[in-house]
């Protein structure tokens, strides 16, 4: 879609509406206009219009119609133009009575709290980026395109693809659907949820990992990684800036300059987020055409469009679960019409689906989070209607999270009780707890919440609708999948490497062979625990790792520093997992204590290498102090010499000591230094002092300070072996360049610097 093409569709009357809500109905008549118009000269007043029929009648009587708001006149029918509501009536469902307008764009009315979620639309930077996002709408990022591609070539032309318009981040009903670039799943995000998440987390992490199960895509929420910035250094810079500015311009200007710099950084962060997302226009239009409480949609292969999955009888929206509750209460039928009863429930459902209760009640939010990875089963038959639960809710006092009701059923009962017994306290049908406020003062959205954990997975496994009527929540499986998708050491980083894997048994349970490897990232030895053991340890602390901590390794560092959060501390080892799967196919794997694996570009081409040396391969030789070979004296002299060299702290002095050698200083190379650090093997501590490698008669010496090479000797040998033909051309080697790579010495992902 070319630039500004979307804004060509924005009604001229709305272009001055920066952020506001507007009614679609006549406030007095409480219904939609038949033909809403204004005069062609009317000053922009989008909140007011009038009926064309009434204006024409007035013109016929008095020859003129005067606008009650701006007093512009119309003398004939040609002086009247369609109001923006005429366009809205074509775009929005007939039950929509009010819309939100942001920089001229009409969307369903936002009911989320303005101070928390809607405030973003009042700032220039967000309005500008929102407009830019609409300008770059692409059909390839639309749900219609994704579904059409997935169904192309399908033998089952009657296949019905369903999905739910809940935000992947916080499971609220979506108003403005946005998709992270690169995501290929149907489900997407609510824009305000992403904006609020960024505001809360952009200085804690640079990326948001896509929360859709099976997706490893991510979104940048900050233009730089604030966690890597030296806070003391920055504070000093800010203080210096303030001091300098105070001397020249005074204290006020100093603070102003700091504020300007913070605003610049904020703009860059907001731009980074918006650059990674796109509006799904097809889904946005489907949401606007649907009932305001609709969450279910499906792809209509006939129209090749997204449509709401609802029951329409005699051109009326009928919710089967609400209808069932209504039909089972004769007294209710006598007091209220079904349409009014249904509408009140659906309006309340919109508020409940915004999820504010979990945000406001921190303890309740933590309680739900602790259940995220548990295993349990839920009976999916609604308590009051005996229909299958689609939107699982419970009250904030419910303690058994394996029991729930359907949201519509719960709200229906609450609404009925409030109408019949306004001065009583409502009792939860599930836990039998009596609410604290009397019904006339109580609001449903402050008492119940949607179970975001179940919503994340129940629509992926619809087997409970086929007769079992029980949903199995597989928290352990979901947790492992999250590790494999989003918190892992990637295979891509190992391509081309020959890796020896030595730890084949779980560090926490030494009798258990590792099958699903988790690396303890902060452990000095990078010990590995099997996922099943890790999960068992979580169960022992009731999954409350934030307050109780978790110790998985008994080394001195891990034992004194428990794990308080999984993020950043534990990673799924994808390369090791791949290697293990092939290792366990070996006939003699139980007899092996280690194995070596060659990582190729694809898993199919990768292989386990036989653990024996080829005669013509050059290997690094480790010199040990307790050697008893014939050349022990020579090695001892080299060790004494090495210790003598280590007395020199200045690299220049070392170079002078070895005048004929070439030396490269590796003291600041962290990966190189790891080779000479203290390590542990089978409970014993060891430390490498020196490594020697022979290259055609010349030795390379690797030590903690750096690398030494007798390059003169190699050059002399090369010149002495020059053949006659090169001699005639006066060929002579003057300089030698050696490059050591990870294939020779596994200490760095990048080759060592050239030295000659």
PAMI-632606 format. One record per residue (C-alpha): x negated, y negated, z; chain; residue in three letters. Coordinates in steps of 0.02 Angstrom, whole numbers. Layout:
! residues N
    east   north      up  lumdo  mivex
       X       Y       Z      A    ALA
...
//
This chain:
! residues 756
    east   north      up  lumdo  mivex
       0       0       0      A    UNK
     -78    -165     -54      A    UNK
    -107    -309      63      A    UNK
      44    -407     126      A    UNK
     165    -288      38      A    UNK
     241    -239     204      A    UNK
     263    -420     255      A    UNK
     357    -454      95      A    UNK
     496    -353     177      A    UNK
     496    -456     337      A    UNK
     651    -566     342      A    UNK
     610    -753     333      A    UNK
     717    -787     486      A    UNK
     606    -672     591      A    UNK
     434    -732     540      A    UNK
     433    -860     679      A    UNK
     482    -727     809      A    UNK
     316    -687     891      A    UNK
     384    -570    1025      A    UNK
     565    -565    1078      A    UNK
     720    -456    1089      A    UNK
     874    -493     984      A    UNK
    1052    -428     991      A    UNK
    1127    -341     840      A    UNK
    1305    -356     903      A    UNK
    1428    -496     934      A    UNK
    1410    -533    1119      A    UNK
    1594    -570    1140      A    UNK
    1666    -431    1032      A    UNK
    1533    -306    1089      A    UNK
    1518    -235     913      A    UNK
    1421    -260     754      A    UNK
    1460    -400     633      A    UNK
    1547    -355     473      A    UNK
    1451    -482     367      A    UNK
    1329    -584     474      A    UNK
    1277    -748     388      A    UNK
    1200    -919     419      A    UNK
    1196   -1074     310      A    UNK
    1052   -1086     187      A    UNK
     993   -1244     277      A    UNK
    1004   -1174     453      A    UNK
     855   -1211     563      A    UNK
     779   -1047     616      A    UNK
     885    -975     757      A    UNK
     876    -784     745      A    UNK
     978    -759     904      A    UNK
    1135    -836     826      A    UNK
    1237    -800     671      A    UNK
    1422    -798     623      A    UNK
    1544    -698     519      A    UNK
    1554    -741     335      A    UNK
    1743    -716     338      A    UNK
    1766    -845     475      A    UNK
    1654    -973     388      A    UNK
    1749    -957     223      A    UNK
    1915    -977     313      A    UNK
    1850   -1137     394      A    UNK
    1790   -1204     225      A    UNK
    1961   -1171     148      A    UNK
    2043   -1268     289      A    UNK
    1924   -1415     313      A    UNK
    1813   -1407     156      A    UNK
    1660   -1381     266      A    UNK
    1588   -1262     396      A    UNK
    1465   -1331     525      A    UNK
    1340   -1214     612      A    UNK
    1373   -1225     800      A    UNK
    1187   -1213     839      A    UNK
    1093   -1325     715      A    UNK
    1246   -1416     641      A    UNK
    1197   -1380     460      A    UNK
    1347   -1372     345      A    UNK
    1412   -1256     210      A    UNK
    1536   -1325      81      A    UNK
    1563   -1165     -15      A    UNK
    1519    -980     -14      A    UNK
    1356   -1013    -107      A    UNK
    1293   -1113      43      A    UNK
    1297    -954     150      A    UNK
    1156    -825     156      A    UNK
    1142    -654     238      A    UNK
    1077    -655     415      A    UNK
     930    -541     460      A    UNK
    1051    -423     547      A    UNK
    1113    -364     377      A    UNK
     941    -291     348      A    UNK
     934    -221     525      A    UNK
    1099    -131     500      A    UNK
    1021     -37     353      A    UNK
     865       9     452      A    UNK
     933      53     625      A    UNK
    1053     183     693      A    UNK
    1232     125     720      A    UNK
    1215     150     908      A    UNK
    1071      25     922      A    UNK
    1131    -137     999      A    UNK
     967    -229    1028      A    UNK
     796    -230     947      A    UNK
     622    -295     987      A    UNK
     541    -410     859      A    UNK
     351    -424     856      A    UNK
     276    -547     730      A    UNK
     431    -523     624      A    UNK
     429    -333     631      A    UNK
     586    -250     698      A    UNK
     570     -96     810      A    UNK
     681     -10     937      A    UNK
     700    -110    1097      A    UNK
     558     -83    1219      A    UNK
     620     -41    1394      A    UNK
     447     -13    1468      A    UNK
     390    -136    1599      A    UNK
     336    -298    1520      A    UNK
     198    -335    1646      A    UNK
     116    -167    1610      A    UNK
     155    -121    1430      A    UNK
     233    -264    1333      A    UNK
     112    -402    1385      A    UNK
      -9    -349    1247      A    UNK
     109    -412    1112      A    UNK
     101    -587    1185      A    UNK
     -86    -605    1153      A    UNK
    -154    -668     987      A    UNK
    -287    -534     969      A    UNK
    -160    -392     980      A    UNK
     -37    -478     864      A    UNK
    -173    -505     734      A    UNK
    -232    -324     741      A    UNK
     -53    -259     735      A    UNK
     -22    -359     577      A    UNK
    -184    -294     501      A    UNK
    -131    -116     543      A    UNK
      35    -136     453      A    UNK
     -57    -208     303      A    UNK
    -160     -50     281      A    UNK
     -18      77     292      A    UNK
     -63     236     198      A    UNK
      54     375     145      A    UNK
     -84     502     172      A    UNK
     -72     469     360      A    UNK
     117     492     364      A    UNK
     208     641     435      A    UNK
     304     663     271      A    UNK
     140     687     178      A    UNK
      75     811     308      A    UNK
     233     916     308      A    UNK
     252     914     119      A    UNK
      74     977      99      A    UNK
      97    1113     229      A    UNK
     256    1175     144      A    UNK
     188    1170     -33      A    UNK
     174    1347     -99      A    UNK
     271    1417      48      A    UNK
     377    1568       8      A    UNK
     504    1520     140      A    UNK
     589    1369      62      A    UNK
     718    1369     202      A    UNK
     585    1346     336      A    UNK
     630    1209     458      A    UNK
     484    1117     536      A    UNK
     533    1038     702      A    UNK
     435     918     809      A    UNK
     466     800     954      A    UNK
     431     614     959      A    UNK
     345     614    1128      A    UNK
     179     523    1147      A    UNK
      34     645    1160      A    UNK
     -49     537    1292      A    UNK
      87     514    1424      A    UNK
     239     604    1350      A    UNK
     349     450    1337      A    UNK
     473     425    1196      A    UNK
     385     343    1049      A    UNK
     440     171     989      A    UNK
     293     124     875      A    UNK
     211     287     815      A    UNK
      24     278     780      A    UNK
     -92     416     722      A    UNK
    -279     429     759      A    UNK
    -371     431     594      A    UNK
    -425     609     557      A    UNK
    -285     694     655      A    UNK
    -187     818     549      A    UNK
     -52     870     672      A    UNK
     126     804     664      A    UNK
     131     735     841      A    UNK
      59     562     872      A    UNK
      47     422    1000      A    UNK
     149     276    1065      A    UNK
      55     114    1031      A    UNK
      84      35    1202      A    UNK
      23     194    1288      A    UNK
    -142     182    1194      A    UNK
    -160      -4    1233      A    UNK
    -128      25    1418      A    UNK
    -247     173    1422      A    UNK
    -384      68    1342      A    UNK
    -361     -71    1468      A    UNK
    -379      53    1611      A    UNK
    -525     156    1542      A    UNK
    -630      60    1415      A    UNK
    -770      29    1541      A    UNK
    -767     209    1603      A    UNK
    -781     296    1435      A    UNK
    -805     244    1254      A    UNK
    -690     372    1174      A    UNK
    -517     445    1200      A    UNK
    -515     630    1156      A    UNK
    -356     676    1062      A    UNK
    -244     769    1185      A    UNK
    -154     878    1057      A    UNK
    -197    1061    1092      A    UNK
    -317    1125     959      A    UNK
    -374     953     902      A    UNK
    -551     890     937      A    UNK
    -530     719     856      A    UNK
    -565     562     958      A    UNK
    -531     375     959      A    UNK
    -654     238    1003      A    UNK
    -578     127    1139      A    UNK
    -731      16    1165      A    UNK
    -854     -55    1039      A    UNK
   -1000       0    1150      A    UNK
   -1030     121    1292      A    UNK
   -1018      13    1448      A    UNK
   -1074     157    1560      A    UNK
   -1249     150    1486      A    UNK
   -1274     -35    1518      A    UNK
   -1389     -86    1660      A    UNK
   -1265    -175    1773      A    UNK
   -1403    -259    1875      A    UNK
   -1485    -322    1717      A    UNK
   -1321    -387    1651      A    UNK
   -1281    -469    1816      A    UNK
   -1450    -555    1813      A    UNK
   -1418    -614    1636      A    UNK
   -1248    -682    1685      A    UNK
   -1320    -767    1839      A    UNK
   -1460    -841    1735      A    UNK
   -1334    -901    1606      A    UNK
   -1232    -979    1746      A    UNK
   -1384   -1062    1824      A    UNK
   -1447   -1133    1660      A    UNK
   -1274   -1193    1611      A    UNK
   -1245   -1269    1783      A    UNK
   -1404   -1370    1768      A    UNK
   -1354   -1443    1601      A    UNK
   -1166   -1445    1597      A    UNK
   -1113   -1411    1775      A    UNK
   -1033   -1264    1861      A    UNK
    -867   -1275    1769      A    UNK
    -948   -1258    1599      A    UNK
   -1051   -1112    1664      A    UNK
    -896   -1013    1708      A    UNK
    -817   -1063    1544      A    UNK
    -964    -992    1445      A    UNK
    -954    -827    1538      A    UNK
    -766    -821    1505      A    UNK
    -796    -852    1319      A    UNK
    -921    -709    1311      A    UNK
    -799    -591    1398      A    UNK
    -663    -640    1274      A    UNK
    -781    -601    1128      A    UNK
    -816    -429    1200      A    UNK
    -629    -399    1225      A    UNK
    -592    -442    1044      A    UNK
    -724    -319     985      A    UNK
    -652    -183    1097      A    UNK
    -474    -213    1034      A    UNK
    -536    -211     854      A    UNK
    -627     -47     886      A    UNK
    -466      35     945      A    UNK
    -357     -31     803      A    UNK
    -488      17     673      A    UNK
    -464     199     725      A    UNK
    -273     209     716      A    UNK
    -137     190     585      A    UNK
      50     164     588      A    UNK
     153     314     531      A    UNK
     282     215     432      A    UNK
     386     368     387      A    UNK
     405     418     568      A    UNK
     437     238     620      A    UNK
     581     227     496      A    UNK
     649     395     555      A    UNK
     647     337     736      A    UNK
     738     176     690      A    UNK
     872     273     595      A    UNK
     896     396     739      A    UNK
     999     382     896      A    UNK
     902     282    1029      A    UNK
     890     437    1140      A    UNK
     838     561    1003      A    UNK
     675     653    1027      A    UNK
     696     800     908      A    UNK
     660     782     723      A    UNK
     636     897     574      A    UNK
     577     888     395      A    UNK
     719     897     269      A    UNK
     647     984     116      A    UNK
     792     924      10      A    UNK
     769     739      42      A    UNK
     583     759      85      A    UNK
     611     646     234      A    UNK
     605     658     423      A    UNK
     777     667     503      A    UNK
     837     680     682      A    UNK
     889     853     737      A    UNK
    1060     817     813      A    UNK
    1238     877     807      A    UNK
    1357     765     707      A    UNK
    1543     801     718      A    UNK
    1668     690     625      A    UNK
    1528     563     594      A    UNK
    1496     553     781      A    UNK
    1340     599     877      A    UNK
    1380     740     998      A    UNK
    1251     804    1121      A    UNK
    1300     986    1155      A    UNK
    1229     988    1332      A    UNK
    1318     828    1384      A    UNK
    1477     892    1303      A    UNK
    1464    1055    1401      A    UNK
    1448     960    1566      A    UNK
    1593     846    1520      A    UNK
    1707     990    1472      A    UNK
    1672    1081    1636      A    UNK
    1731     932    1742      A    UNK
    1917     901    1723      A    UNK
    1916     758    1847      A    UNK
    1783     670    1744      A    UNK
    1887     687    1586      A    UNK
    2030     596    1672      A    UNK
    1920     451    1726      A    UNK
    1812     417    1572      A    UNK
    1809     446    1385      A    UNK
    1674     563    1320      A    UNK
    1593     430    1207      A    UNK
    1571     311    1354      A    UNK
    1507     448    1468      A    UNK
    1384     512    1338      A    UNK
    1322     337    1299      A    UNK
    1287     297    1482      A    UNK
    1186     458    1500      A    UNK
    1085     429    1343      A    UNK
    1045     251    1394      A    UNK
     981     314    1561      A    UNK
     880     448    1472      A    UNK
     785     313    1378      A    UNK
     726     239    1542      A    UNK
     680     408    1617      A    UNK
     579     453    1462      A    UNK
     465     303    1487      A    UNK
     377     392    1630      A    UNK
     358     243    1747      A    UNK
     393     347    1902      A    UNK
     231     446    1881      A    UNK
     133     286    1856      A    UNK
     206     198    2007      A    UNK
     202     346    2127      A    UNK
      16     388    2131      A    UNK
      37     537    2246      A    UNK
     169     613    2135      A    UNK
      58     586    1983      A    UNK
     -86     676    2069      A    UNK
      30     818    2119      A    UNK
      82     844    1938      A    UNK
    -100     836    1883      A    UNK
    -145     977    2005      A    UNK
     -17    1089    1919      A    UNK
     -87    1057    1746      A    UNK
    -197    1212    1742      A    UNK
     -97    1335    1848      A    UNK
     -13    1491    1781      A    UNK
     172    1507    1816      A    UNK
     338    1552    1738      A    UNK
     491    1440    1723      A    UNK
     670    1495    1699      A    UNK
     730    1389    1553      A    UNK
     917    1401    1585      A    UNK
     994    1240    1648      A    UNK
    1073    1254    1819      A    UNK
    1233    1157    1780      A    UNK
    1269    1198    1598      A    UNK
    1184    1368    1569      A    UNK
    1107    1298    1410      A    UNK
     923    1310    1362      A    UNK
     819    1171    1440      A    UNK
     738    1056    1313      A    UNK
     681     910    1422      A    UNK
     621     979    1591      A    UNK
     646     862    1740      A    UNK
     651     874    1929      A    UNK
     665     748    2070      A    UNK
     516     669    2154      A    UNK
     547     772    2312      A    UNK
     547     942    2225      A    UNK
     400    1046    2286      A    UNK
     423    1200    2176      A    UNK
     359    1144    2006      A    UNK
     408    1308    1925      A    UNK
     592    1256    1937      A    UNK
     672    1120    1830      A    UNK
     832    1059    1746      A    UNK
     870     978    1582      A    UNK
     858     789    1589      A    UNK
    1031     762    1515      A    UNK
    1113     882    1636      A    UNK
    1029     801    1786      A    UNK
    1076     624    1729      A    UNK
    1254     680    1690      A    UNK
    1277     747    1866      A    UNK
    1197     592    1942      A    UNK
    1309     479    1836      A    UNK
    1465     577    1881      A    UNK
    1426     576    2068      A    UNK
    1388     390    2062      A    UNK
    1555     355    1981      A    UNK
    1653     468    2098      A    UNK
    1561     441    2264      A    UNK
    1466     274    2251      A    UNK
    1437     259    2440      A    UNK
    1361     432    2465      A    UNK
    1181     487    2450      A    UNK
    1143     597    2301      A    UNK
    1078     773    2336      A    UNK
     957     851    2212      A    UNK
    1036    1009    2135      A    UNK
     864    1092    2130      A    UNK
     782    1063    2300      A    UNK
     938    1005    2394      A    UNK
     845     852    2459      A    UNK
     957     702    2493      A    UNK
     902     540    2410      A    UNK
     864     393    2526      A    UNK
     975     263    2440      A    UNK
    1163     272    2419      A    UNK
    1218     304    2241      A    UNK
    1285     130    2206      A    UNK
    1109      59    2236      A    UNK
    1008     204    2164      A    UNK
     935     213    1989      A    UNK
     902     378    1903      A    UNK
     732     327    1832      A    UNK
     665     299    2009      A    UNK
     713     475    2063      A    UNK
     672     598    1923      A    UNK
     532     623    1799      A    UNK
     496     725    1643      A    UNK
     369     864    1669      A    UNK
     230     806    1553      A    UNK
     131     968    1578      A    UNK
     270    1076    1510      A    UNK
     311     955    1370      A    UNK
     131     972    1310      A    UNK
     152    1156    1268      A    UNK
     332    1218    1273      A    UNK
     369    1155    1097      A    UNK
     222    1256    1032      A    UNK
     294    1417    1101      A    UNK
     480    1427    1071      A    UNK
     496    1611    1117      A    UNK
     602    1566    1270      A    UNK
     740    1511    1150      A    UNK
     745    1683    1069      A    UNK
     815    1780    1216      A    UNK
     683    1786    1353      A    UNK
     744    1622    1428      A    UNK
     580    1611    1522      A    UNK
     437    1496    1476      A    UNK
     265    1559    1527      A    UNK
     154    1412    1569      A    UNK
     -24    1473    1533      A    UNK
    -127    1344    1624      A    UNK
    -287    1448    1621      A    UNK
    -276    1471    1433      A    UNK
    -236    1286    1406      A    UNK
    -387    1236    1510      A    UNK
    -506    1347    1412      A    UNK
    -436    1277    1249      A    UNK
    -467    1100    1310      A    UNK
    -649    1144    1347      A    UNK
    -669    1221    1175      A    UNK
    -587    1072    1089      A    UNK
    -651     921    1183      A    UNK
    -784     957    1313      A    UNK
    -916    1061    1231      A    UNK
   -1094    1077    1169      A    UNK
   -1071    1078     982      A    UNK
   -1131    1211     863      A    UNK
   -1181    1078     736      A    UNK
   -1325    1024     847      A    UNK
   -1403    1198     839      A    UNK
   -1403    1227     651      A    UNK
   -1575    1281     589      A    UNK
   -1638    1326     763      A    UNK
   -1698    1493     829      A    UNK
   -1637    1501    1009      A    UNK
   -1678    1629    1142      A    UNK
   -1537    1659    1266      A    UNK
   -1597    1730    1432      A    UNK
   -1454    1705    1555      A    UNK
   -1327    1839    1511      A    UNK
   -1245    1854    1682      A    UNK
   -1139    1724    1773      A    UNK
   -1239    1619    1895      A    UNK
   -1095    1622    2020      A    UNK
   -1053    1806    1997      A    UNK
   -1217    1897    1951      A    UNK
   -1125    2060    1913      A    UNK
   -1016    1979    1780      A    UNK
   -1076    1968    1601      A    UNK
   -1044    1798    1525      A    UNK
    -908    1797    1392      A    UNK
    -846    1617    1393      A    UNK
    -999    1513    1440      A    UNK
    -984    1349    1535      A    UNK
   -1146    1251    1559      A    UNK
   -1172    1157    1722      A    UNK
   -1235     999    1637      A    UNK
   -1307     917    1794      A    UNK
   -1397    1075    1850      A    UNK
   -1588    1058    1826      A    UNK
   -1594    1236    1756      A    UNK
   -1435    1211    1653      A    UNK
   -1365    1371    1729      A    UNK
   -1211    1451    1651      A    UNK
   -1052    1508    1736      A    UNK
    -919    1615    1652      A    UNK
    -752    1527    1630      A    UNK
    -656    1662    1723      A    UNK
    -766    1638    1877      A    UNK
    -751    1449    1863      A    UNK
    -561    1465    1857      A    UNK
    -560    1581    2009      A    UNK
    -662    1452    2106      A    UNK
    -537    1318    2059      A    UNK
    -395    1424    2128      A    UNK
    -488    1441    2293      A    UNK
    -484    1251    2317      A    UNK
    -305    1240    2253      A    UNK
    -369    1149    2096      A    UNK
    -403     995    2203      A    UNK
    -580     968    2140      A    UNK
    -568     779    2164      A    UNK
    -550     794    2354      A    UNK
    -629     963    2394      A    UNK
    -772     974    2270      A    UNK
    -839    1130    2183      A    UNK
   -1008    1217    2203      A    UNK
   -1046    1345    2067      A    UNK
   -1236    1360    2077      A    UNK
   -1346    1391    2229      A    UNK
   -1500    1299    2168      A    UNK
   -1557    1158    2282      A    UNK
   -1489    1020    2171      A    UNK
   -1316    1096    2139      A    UNK
   -1296    1157    2318      A    UNK
   -1321     981    2385      A    UNK
   -1218     895    2248      A    UNK
   -1045     974    2228      A    UNK
    -945     940    2070      A    UNK
    -807     813    2101      A    UNK
    -745     795    1923      A    UNK
    -752     913    1773      A    UNK
    -781     777    1643      A    UNK
    -966     755    1609      A    UNK
   -1018     895    1728      A    UNK
    -961    1054    1641      A    UNK
    -965    1090    1455      A    UNK
    -913    1239    1350      A    UNK
   -1067    1308    1261      A    UNK
   -1000    1336    1086      A    UNK
   -1166    1399    1011      A    UNK
   -1193    1523    1154      A    UNK
   -1013    1583    1137      A    UNK
   -1040    1620     953      A    UNK
   -1204    1710     988      A    UNK
   -1125    1813    1128      A    UNK
    -985    1873    1016      A    UNK
   -1113    1950     899      A    UNK
   -1225    2008    1040      A    UNK
   -1086    2115    1116      A    UNK
   -1066    2205     950      A    UNK
   -1241    2279     967      A    UNK
   -1247    2461    1017      A    UNK
   -1383    2432    1146      A    UNK
   -1329    2264    1216      A    UNK
   -1316    2334    1394      A    UNK
   -1502    2374    1389      A    UNK
   -1556    2200    1336      A    UNK
   -1599    2061    1459      A    UNK
   -1612    1926    1326      A    UNK
   -1590    1900    1140      A    UNK
   -1636    1776    1004      A    UNK
   -1510    1700     885      A    UNK
   -1539    1607     722      A    UNK
   -1410    1471     688      A    UNK
   -1373    1446     504      A    UNK
   -1250    1324     425      A    UNK
   -1106    1446     447      A    UNK
   -1068    1574     580      A    UNK
   -1060    1710     448      A    UNK
   -1240    1679     396      A    UNK
   -1307    1665     573      A    UNK
   -1384    1820     650      A    UNK
   -1470    1898     801      A    UNK
   -1657    1912     771      A    UNK
   -1754    2066     824      A    UNK
   -1858    2025     976      A    UNK
   -2031    2074     914      A    UNK
   -2175    1973     842      A    UNK
   -2234    1987     663      A    UNK
   -2420    2005     646      A    UNK
   -2443    1857     530      A    UNK
   -2343    1737     637      A    UNK
   -2437    1605     736      A    UNK
   -2378    1598     915      A    UNK
   -2410    1481    1061      A    UNK
   -2520    1560    1193      A    UNK
   -2487    1527    1377      A    UNK
   -2643    1522    1487      A    UNK
   -2613    1595    1660      A    UNK
   -2728    1575    1811      A    UNK
   -2722    1760    1857      A    UNK
   -2782    1826    1688      A    UNK
   -2907    1970    1694      A    UNK
   -2956    1972    1510      A    UNK
   -3135    1958    1451      A    UNK
   -3110    1774    1410      A    UNK
   -3052    1734    1586      A    UNK
   -3205    1627    1621      A    UNK
   -3172    1523    1467      A    UNK
   -2991    1495    1518      A    UNK
   -3044    1453    1695      A    UNK
   -3166    1323    1628      A    UNK
   -3027    1249    1521      A    UNK
   -2913    1241    1673      A    UNK
   -3046    1154    1776      A    UNK
   -3077    1036    1631      A    UNK
   -2890    1001    1618      A    UNK
   -2882     956    1803      A    UNK
   -3032     842    1780      A    UNK
   -2947     757    1633      A    UNK
   -2789     734    1735      A    UNK
   -2889     623    1853      A    UNK
   -2890     492    1714      A    UNK
   -2725     398    1712      A    UNK
   -2765     283    1567      A    UNK
   -2742     361    1393      A    UNK
   -2889     256    1328      A    UNK
   -3003     336    1458      A    UNK
   -2944     507    1405      A    UNK
   -2982     466    1223      A    UNK
   -3156     410    1271      A    UNK
   -3185     570    1370      A    UNK
   -3139     670    1216      A    UNK
   -3230     561    1092      A    UNK
   -3222     687     952      A    UNK
   -3040     731     981      A    UNK
   -2880     645     926      A    UNK
   -2754     618    1066      A    UNK
   -2568     577    1066      A    UNK
   -2491     515    1228      A    UNK
   -2329     609    1269      A    UNK
   -2304     550    1447      A    UNK
   -2147     453    1399      A    UNK
   -2071     591    1293      A    UNK
   -1936     665    1406      A    UNK
   -1907     820    1301      A    UNK
   -2094     856    1296      A    UNK
   -2112     831    1483      A    UNK
   -1975     959    1517      A    UNK
   -2095    1093    1453      A    UNK
   -2215    1057    1598      A    UNK
   -2085    1032    1734      A    UNK
   -2051    1158    1871      A    UNK
   -1936    1299    1816      A    UNK
   -1854    1449    1896      A    UNK
   -1844    1627    1834      A    UNK
   -1770    1774    1933      A    UNK
   -1786    1672    2092      A    UNK
   -1970    1625    2063      A    UNK
   -2038    1452    2028      A    UNK
   -2168    1426    1892      A    UNK
   -2252    1280    1804      A    UNK
   -2348    1277    1639      A    UNK
   -2517    1191    1653      A    UNK
   -2585    1208    1477      A    UNK
   -2542    1281    1307      A    UNK
   -2669    1321    1171      A    UNK
   -2635    1347     986      A    UNK
   -2766    1398     857      A    UNK
   -2755    1321     684      A    UNK
   -2885    1394     564      A    UNK
   -3022    1389     694      A    UNK
   -2973    1224     776      A    UNK
   -2878    1220     939      A    UNK
   -2730    1111     983      A    UNK
   -2715    1083    1170      A    UNK
   -2546    1040    1245      A    UNK
   -2548     969    1420      A    UNK
   -2436     860    1526      A    UNK
   -2522     698    1476      A    UNK
   -2513     733    1290      A    UNK
   -2584     831    1143      A    UNK
   -2769     849    1095      A    UNK
   -2831     904     925      A    UNK
   -3010     929     863      A    UNK
   -2969     857     691      A    UNK
   -3153     831     644      A    UNK
   -3184    1018     649      A    UNK
   -3038    1054     534      A    UNK
   -3092     920     410      A    UNK
   -3268     989     408      A    UNK
   -3203    1164     376      A    UNK
   -3091    1103     234      A    UNK
   -3237    1011     150      A    UNK
   -3353    1160     169      A    UNK
   -3229    1272      78      A    UNK
   -3197    1157     -70      A    UNK
   -3211    1254    -233      A    UNK
   -3322    1203    -379      A    UNK
   -3182    1125    -480      A    UNK
   -3135    1005    -340      A    UNK
   -3319     974    -304      A    UNK
   -3342     912    -482      A    UNK
   -3201     788    -453      A    UNK
   -3292     728    -296      A    UNK
   -3145     781    -188      A    UNK
   -3171     759      -3      A    UNK
   -3051     764     146      A    UNK
   -3070     609     254      A    UNK
   -2914     617     361      A    UNK
   -2798     749     433      A    UNK
   -2615     725     477      A    UNK
   -2527     856     584      A    UNK
   -2341     861     621      A    UNK
   -2273     975     755      A    UNK
   -2087    1017     741      A    UNK
   -1963    1110     848      A    UNK
   -1994    1272     751      A    UNK
   -2170    1276     826      A    UNK
   -2136    1204     996      A    UNK
   -1958    1196    1063      A    UNK
   -1971    1037    1163      A    UNK
   -1890     904    1053      A    UNK
   -1753     892     923      A    UNK
   -1860     766     828      A    UNK
   -2034     807     760      A    UNK
   -2184     740     855      A    UNK
   -2263     581     789      A    UNK
   -2397     604     658      A    UNK
   -2574     588     722      A    UNK
   -2740     606     632      A    UNK
//
